[in-house]
C-alpha cells in the first residue's frame, strides 16, 4: 500500500502534465455550433430524409387501412349473402357400433 501511494505521489503530477499538453496539441478543438436546426447542409439532409420517410409511412398506413376497410365490408356482405342451412343437433347419446354398455 505504501509503495503504491509513493508511486502515485511521484508519477501523478508528471502524468497530469503530459496529458494536458497532449490534449492541447493532438486533439483538435471543436467549433461552436449555432444551435439552429438546419445550420449546416447535413442537418437539412437528415431533416428531409426523416420527414419524407415519415410522410410516406403515414400515407401508406392510411391507404392500407382504408382499402382493408372496404375489402372487409365487401367480405362481410358476401358471407351474409350465402344461403344458410338450419342447424340440426346430433342425437344424444351417440349410437355406437352395437355396443350399448360403452356410454352407460
N, CA, C and O atoms as a DFTB+ gen file, in Angstrom:
416 C
 N C O
     1  1       0.823      -1.182       0.000
     2  2       0.000       0.000       0.000
     3  2       0.877       1.260       0.000
     4  3       0.618       2.217      -0.729
     5  1       1.907       1.231       0.826
     6  2       2.805       2.380       0.898
     7  2       3.536       2.577      -0.420
     8  3       3.758       3.712      -0.841
     9  1       3.916       1.472      -1.085
    10  2       4.634       1.549      -2.352
    11  2       3.757       2.184      -3.438
    12  3       4.227       3.014      -4.217
    13  1       2.482       1.788      -3.481
    14  2       1.551       2.361      -4.471
    15  2       1.350       3.858      -4.228
    16  3       1.329       4.649      -5.171
    17  1       1.202       4.239      -2.958
    18  2       0.993       5.644      -2.632
    19  2       2.214       6.476      -3.011
    20  3       2.073       7.588      -3.521
    21  1       3.382       5.958      -2.770
    22  2       4.613       6.676      -3.100
    23  2       4.750       6.831      -4.613
    24  3       5.153       7.887      -5.100
    25  1       4.412       5.769      -5.358
    26  2       4.489       5.844      -6.822
    27  2       3.472       6.854      -7.359
    28  3       3.774       7.628      -8.268
    29  1       2.276       6.838      -6.794
    30  2       1.246       7.778      -7.241
    31  2       1.656       9.219      -6.966
    32  3       1.428      10.089      -7.807
    33  1       2.254       9.491      -5.815
    34  2       2.684      10.849      -5.497
    35  2       3.829      11.295      -6.392
    36  3       3.940      12.478      -6.713
    37  1       4.664      10.381      -6.790
    38  2       5.805      10.724      -7.632
    39  2       5.395      10.904      -9.100
    40  3       5.831      11.843      -9.766
    41  1       4.541       9.978      -9.596
    42  2       4.201       9.989     -11.018
    43  2       2.914      10.747     -11.342
    44  3       2.686      11.071     -12.507
    45  1       2.075      11.036     -10.365
    46  2       0.808      11.727     -10.593
    47  2       0.965      13.070     -11.286
    48  3       0.340      13.288     -12.324
    49  1       1.782      13.985     -10.749
    50  2       1.931      15.290     -11.398
    51  2       2.520      15.171     -12.806
    52  3       2.147      15.933     -13.698
    53  1       3.425      14.232     -13.008
    54  2       4.028      14.047     -14.325
    55  2       2.989      13.611     -15.351
    56  3       2.966      14.126     -16.469
    57  1       2.119      12.652     -14.973
    58  2       1.087      12.184     -15.912
    59  2       0.061      13.276     -16.179
    60  3      -0.385      13.435     -17.316
    61  1      -0.325      14.035     -15.149
    62  2      -1.279      15.122     -15.376
    63  2      -0.718      16.166     -16.325
    64  3      -1.431      16.674     -17.191
    65  1       0.527      16.478     -16.169
    66  2       1.174      17.481     -17.009
    67  2       1.266      17.006     -18.462
    68  3       1.015      17.780     -19.386
    69  1       1.621      15.752     -18.661
    70  2       1.762      15.237     -20.030
    71  2       0.404      15.092     -20.705
    72  3       0.292      15.315     -21.910
    73  1      -0.619      14.727     -19.959
    74  2      -1.952      14.557     -20.542
    75  2      -2.509      15.898     -20.978
    76  3      -3.104      15.993     -22.051
    77  1      -2.332      16.938     -20.172
    78  2      -2.870      18.242     -20.554
    79  2      -2.156      18.785     -21.781
    80  3      -2.797      19.388     -22.642
    81  1      -0.847      18.588     -21.885
    82  2      -0.125      19.047     -23.075
    83  2      -0.512      18.224     -24.290
    84  3      -0.631      18.763     -25.390
    85  1      -0.707      16.938     -24.108
    86  2      -1.108      16.070     -25.210
    87  2      -2.478      16.465     -25.725
    88  3      -2.709      16.494     -26.934
    89  1      -3.377      16.767     -24.822
    90  2      -4.728      17.127     -25.244
    91  2      -4.737      18.470     -25.971
    92  3      -5.573      18.680     -26.849
    93  1      -3.837      19.372     -25.631
    94  2      -3.781      20.661     -26.323
    95  2      -3.185      20.521     -27.717
    96  3      -3.618      21.204     -28.646
    97  1      -2.211      19.655     -27.873
    98  2      -1.500      19.561     -29.145
    99  2      -2.142      18.588     -30.132
   100  3      -2.140      18.854     -31.334
   101  1      -2.680      17.488     -29.665
   102  2      -3.136      16.432     -30.563
   103  2      -4.621      16.514     -30.851
   104  3      -5.031      16.364     -32.002
   105  1      -5.429      16.744     -29.847
   106  2      -6.870      16.720     -30.024
   107  2      -7.322      18.056     -30.601
   108  3      -7.094      19.099     -29.987
   109  1      -7.963      18.044     -31.781
   110  2      -8.423      19.306     -32.367
   111  2      -9.607      19.867     -31.576
   112  3     -10.423      19.122     -31.032
   113  1      -9.676      21.149     -31.530
   114  2     -10.772      21.818     -30.845
   115  2     -12.018      21.783     -31.726
   116  3     -11.930      21.911     -32.947
   117  1     -13.173      21.609     -31.097
   118  2     -14.429      21.589     -31.845
   119  2     -14.917      23.012     -32.072
   120  3     -14.748      23.894     -31.231
   121  1     -15.519      23.203     -33.223
   122  2     -16.089      24.521     -33.481
   123  2     -17.434      24.624     -32.781
   124  3     -18.114      23.620     -32.572
   125  1     -17.806      25.817     -32.427
   126  2     -19.056      26.037     -31.726
   127  2     -20.225      25.863     -32.684
   128  3     -20.175      26.317     -33.828
   129  1     -21.262      25.213     -32.215
   130  2     -22.463      25.016     -33.012
   131  2     -23.390      26.199     -32.796
   132  3     -23.451      26.771     -31.707
   133  1     -24.100      26.550     -33.834
   134  2     -25.004      27.688     -33.712
   135  2     -26.267      27.321     -32.952
   136  3     -26.936      28.205     -32.417
   137  1     -26.613      26.040     -32.892
   138  2     -27.799      25.621     -32.172
   139  2     -29.074      25.769     -32.974
   140  3     -30.153      25.432     -32.485
   141  1     -28.975      26.260     -34.181
   142  2     -30.146      26.439     -35.033
   143  2     -30.297      25.197     -35.898
   144  3     -29.340      24.807     -36.566
   145  1     -31.476      24.558     -35.910
   146  2     -31.659      23.391     -36.771
   147  2     -31.470      23.777     -38.233
   148  3     -31.975      24.805     -38.684
   149  1     -30.764      22.972     -38.941
   150  2     -30.510      23.258     -40.342
   151  2     -29.379      24.228     -40.532
   152  3     -29.260      24.825     -41.602
   153  1     -28.541      24.408     -39.532
   154  2     -27.431      25.338     -39.643
   155  2     -26.399      24.865     -40.658
   156  3     -25.739      25.677     -41.307
   157  1     -26.267      23.584     -40.789
   158  2     -25.358      23.057     -41.796
   159  2     -26.161      22.272     -42.816
   160  3     -27.318      21.929     -42.569
   161  1     -25.568      21.990     -43.942
   162  2     -26.264      21.267     -45.000
   163  2     -26.603      19.847     -44.606
   164  3     -27.591      19.288     -45.083
   165  1     -25.805      19.265     -43.749
   166  2     -26.040      17.888     -43.343
   167  2     -27.322      17.764     -42.511
   168  3     -28.051      16.781     -42.642
   169  1     -27.597      18.750     -41.662
   170  2     -28.821      18.706     -40.863
   171  2     -30.056      18.799     -41.733
   172  3     -31.059      18.145     -41.448
   173  1     -30.009      19.590     -42.779
   174  2     -31.148      19.724     -43.689
   175  2     -31.399      18.405     -44.404
   176  3     -32.548      18.004     -44.585
   177  1     -30.337      17.736     -44.808
   178  2     -30.490      16.445     -45.491
   179  2     -31.155      15.449     -44.559
   180  3     -32.071      14.741     -44.976
   181  1     -30.719      15.374     -43.311
   182  2     -31.337      14.467     -42.349
   183  2     -32.805      14.823     -42.121
   184  3     -33.656      13.935     -42.053
   185  1     -33.099      16.092     -42.006
   186  2     -34.473      16.539     -41.802
   187  2     -35.355      16.127     -42.972
   188  3     -36.449      15.600     -42.767
   189  1     -34.895      16.360     -44.187
   190  2     -35.684      15.991     -45.364
   191  2     -35.850      14.478     -45.475
   192  3     -36.926      13.997     -45.828
   193  1     -34.812      13.743     -45.182
   194  2     -34.873      12.286     -45.258
   195  2     -35.866      11.731     -44.236
   196  3     -36.708      10.899     -44.573
   197  1     -35.767      12.186     -43.007
   198  2     -36.674      11.696     -41.964
   199  2     -38.105      12.175     -42.198
   200  3     -39.052      11.409     -42.016
   201  1     -38.267      13.412     -42.591
   202  2     -39.606      13.942     -42.861
   203  2     -40.272      13.236     -44.035
   204  3     -41.467      12.942     -43.993
   205  1     -39.497      12.964     -45.082
   206  2     -40.045      12.250     -46.243
   207  2     -40.445      10.831     -45.904
   208  3     -41.493      10.352     -46.337
   209  1     -39.610      10.157     -45.128
   210  2     -39.954       8.774     -44.758
   211  2     -41.164       8.747     -43.832
   212  3     -41.987       7.837     -43.930
   213  1     -41.289       9.716     -42.944
   214  2     -42.458       9.785     -42.071
   215  2     -43.733      10.041     -42.891
   216  3     -44.763       9.411     -42.654
   217  1     -43.657      10.957     -43.843
   218  2     -44.821      11.240     -44.683
   219  2     -45.212      10.013     -45.506
   220  3     -46.398       9.719     -45.657
   221  1     -44.218       9.296     -46.038
   222  2     -44.509       8.090     -46.817
   223  2     -45.137       7.007     -45.942
   224  3     -46.044       6.303     -46.385
   225  1     -44.663       6.869     -44.711
   226  2     -45.218       5.855     -43.811
   227  2     -46.662       6.179     -43.445
   228  3     -47.506       5.284     -43.398
   229  1     -46.949       7.440     -43.189
   230  2     -48.321       7.838     -42.848
   231  2     -49.244       7.625     -44.039
   232  3     -50.363       7.139     -43.870
   233  1     -48.799       7.979     -45.235
   234  2     -49.602       7.792     -46.434
   235  2     -49.877       6.317     -46.681
   236  3     -51.009       5.942     -46.985
   237  1     -48.858       5.480     -46.555
   238  2     -49.016       4.043     -46.765
   239  2     -49.996       3.450     -45.753
   240  3     -50.847       2.636     -46.111
   241  1     -49.875       3.858     -44.499
   242  2     -50.774       3.345     -43.464
   243  2     -52.210       3.763     -43.734
   244  3     -53.127       2.954     -43.589
   245  1     -52.416       5.005     -44.123
   246  2     -53.775       5.490     -44.402
   247  2     -54.391       4.736     -45.571
   248  3     -55.539       4.299     -45.490
   249  1     -53.641       4.580     -46.653
   250  2     -54.175       3.870     -47.827
   251  2     -54.462       2.408     -47.501
   252  3     -55.478       1.867     -47.936
   253  1     -53.594       1.776     -46.753
   254  2     -53.796       0.375     -46.405
   255  2     -55.026       0.209     -45.521
   256  3     -55.820      -0.709     -45.725
   257  1     -55.185       1.079     -44.555
   258  2     -56.333       0.973     -43.650
   259  2     -57.651       1.208     -44.382
   260  3     -58.626       0.500     -44.131
   261  1     -57.696       2.182     -45.276
   262  2     -58.953       2.451     -45.983
   263  2     -59.275       1.328     -46.963
   264  3     -60.437       0.942     -47.090
   265  1     -58.272       0.796     -47.659
   266  2     -58.557      -0.288     -48.606
   267  2     -58.929      -1.562     -47.866
   268  3     -59.793      -2.300     -48.339
   269  1     -58.319      -1.848     -46.738
   270  2     -58.671      -3.021     -45.950
   271  2     -60.084      -2.892     -45.380
   272  3     -60.801      -3.886     -45.267
   273  1     -60.476      -1.692     -45.027
   274  2     -61.826      -1.475     -44.507
   275  2     -62.865      -1.775     -45.584
   276  3     -63.864      -2.439     -45.308
   277  1     -62.642      -1.294     -46.805
   278  2     -63.565      -1.563     -47.911
   279  2     -63.611      -3.053     -48.232
   280  3     -64.687      -3.608     -48.449
   281  1     -62.461      -3.695     -48.261
   282  2     -62.402      -5.127     -48.551
   283  2     -63.098      -5.925     -47.453
   284  3     -63.781      -6.908     -47.737
   285  1     -62.927      -5.505     -46.198
   286  2     -63.587      -6.168     -45.079
   287  2     -65.101      -6.070     -45.213
   288  3     -65.806      -7.063     -45.031
   289  1     -65.601      -4.888     -45.527
   290  2     -67.047      -4.713     -45.681
   291  2     -67.586      -5.553     -46.839
   292  3     -68.661      -6.141     -46.718
   293  1     -66.863      -5.620     -47.955
   294  2     -67.285      -6.459     -49.079
   295  2     -67.322      -7.926     -48.677
   296  3     -68.239      -8.651     -49.061
   297  1     -66.355      -8.359     -47.924
   298  2     -66.288      -9.754     -47.474
   299  2     -67.453     -10.084     -46.549
   300  3     -68.034     -11.164     -46.661
   301  1     -67.806      -9.184     -45.642
   302  2     -68.932      -9.406     -44.733
   303  2     -70.229      -9.505     -45.519
   304  3     -71.073     -10.349     -45.217
   305  1     -70.398      -8.660     -46.517
   306  2     -71.602      -8.713     -47.353
   307  2     -71.670     -10.042     -48.083
   308  3     -72.751     -10.625     -48.172
   309  1     -70.565     -10.544     -48.607
   310  2     -70.554     -11.828     -49.310
   311  2     -70.903     -12.974     -48.367
   312  3     -71.649     -13.878     -48.741
   313  1     -70.375     -12.944     -47.161
   314  2     -70.647     -14.013     -46.196
   315  2     -72.116     -14.007     -45.793
   316  3     -72.724     -15.070     -45.666
   317  1     -72.685     -12.846     -45.594
   318  2     -74.107     -12.761     -45.218
   319  2     -75.030     -13.154     -46.354
   320  3     -76.159     -13.583     -46.111
   321  1     -74.569     -13.015     -47.601
   322  2     -75.397     -13.351     -48.762
   323  2     -75.433     -14.857     -49.029
   324  3     -76.260     -15.301     -49.825
   325  1     -74.589     -15.643     -48.411
   326  2     -74.582     -17.088     -48.620
   327  2     -75.866     -17.708     -48.070
   328  3     -76.428     -17.236     -47.082
   329  1     -76.314     -18.771     -48.728
   330  2     -77.512     -19.441     -48.204
   331  2     -77.192     -20.123     -46.875
   332  3     -76.124     -20.708     -46.692
   333  1     -78.139     -20.028     -45.968
   334  2     -77.932     -20.595     -44.635
   335  2     -78.790     -21.847     -44.483
   336  3     -79.963     -21.862     -44.854
   337  1     -78.195     -22.875     -43.944
   338  2     -78.951     -24.076     -43.603
   339  2     -79.215     -24.045     -42.109
   340  3     -78.385     -23.596     -41.318
   341  1     -80.375     -24.528     -41.749
   342  2     -80.709     -24.501     -40.336
   343  2     -79.904     -25.564     -39.602
   344  3     -79.714     -26.672     -40.103
   345  1     -79.450     -25.222     -38.444
   346  2     -78.597     -26.108     -37.672
   347  2     -79.440     -27.186     -37.013
   348  3     -80.459     -26.896     -36.387
   349  1     -79.003     -28.439     -37.161
   350  2     -79.685     -29.573     -36.556
   351  2     -78.748     -30.225     -35.548
   352  3     -77.640     -30.611     -35.919
   353  1     -79.148     -30.359     -34.301
   354  2     -78.267     -31.003     -33.332
   355  2     -78.185     -32.507     -33.584
   356  3     -79.136     -33.118     -34.071
   357  1     -77.059     -33.082     -33.253
   358  2     -76.893     -34.527     -33.385
   359  2     -77.622     -35.201     -32.223
   360  3     -77.709     -34.638     -31.132
   361  1     -78.139     -36.392     -32.454
   362  2     -78.848     -37.065     -31.359
   363  2     -77.890     -37.496     -30.256
   364  3     -76.741     -37.858     -30.512
   365  1     -78.390     -37.449     -29.017
   366  2     -77.570     -37.848     -27.878
   367  2     -78.266     -38.964     -27.151
   368  3     -79.489     -38.899     -27.024
   369  1     -77.647     -39.904     -26.702
   370  2     -76.238     -40.272     -26.806
   371  2     -75.946     -40.807     -28.199
   372  3     -76.820     -41.382     -28.849
   373  1     -74.705     -40.614     -28.656
   374  2     -74.371     -41.111     -29.989
   375  2     -74.450     -42.629     -30.017
   376  3     -74.127     -43.314     -29.046
   377  1     -74.881     -43.114     -31.138
   378  2     -75.039     -44.558     -31.280
   379  2     -73.725     -45.167     -31.723
   380  3     -73.114     -44.740     -32.703
   381  1     -73.306     -46.176     -30.976
   382  2     -72.067     -46.873     -31.305
   383  2     -72.330     -47.973     -32.318
   384  3     -73.382     -48.015     -32.956
   385  1     -71.366     -48.851     -32.451
   386  2     -71.473     -49.948     -33.402
   387  2     -72.098     -51.168     -32.724
   388  3     -71.553     -52.268     -32.813
   389  1     -73.212     -50.990     -32.062
   390  2     -73.898     -52.091     -31.414
   391  2     -73.471     -52.291     -29.981
   392  3     -73.986     -53.212     -29.347
   393  1     -72.595     -51.526     -29.432
   394  2     -72.136     -51.661     -28.052
   395  2     -72.870     -50.633     -27.204
   396  3     -72.543     -49.446     -27.219
   397  1     -73.866     -51.105     -26.468
   398  2     -74.660     -50.184     -25.667
   399  2     -74.025     -49.885     -24.300
   400  3     -74.301     -48.832     -23.725
   401  1     -73.200     -50.763     -23.778
   402  2     -72.607     -50.585     -22.465
   403  2     -71.501     -49.552     -22.423
   404  3     -71.031     -49.179     -21.348
   405  1     -71.094     -49.100     -23.566
   406  2     -69.981     -48.147     -23.642
   407  2     -70.370     -46.756     -23.114
   408  3     -69.531     -46.065     -22.535
   409  1     -71.608     -46.345     -23.302
   410  2     -72.000     -44.981     -22.938
   411  2     -72.860     -44.929     -21.686
   412  3     -73.384     -43.865     -21.355
   413  1     -73.020     -46.024     -20.990
   414  2     -73.898     -46.017     -19.824
   415  2     -73.164     -45.830     -18.568
   416  3     -73.769     -45.802     -17.497
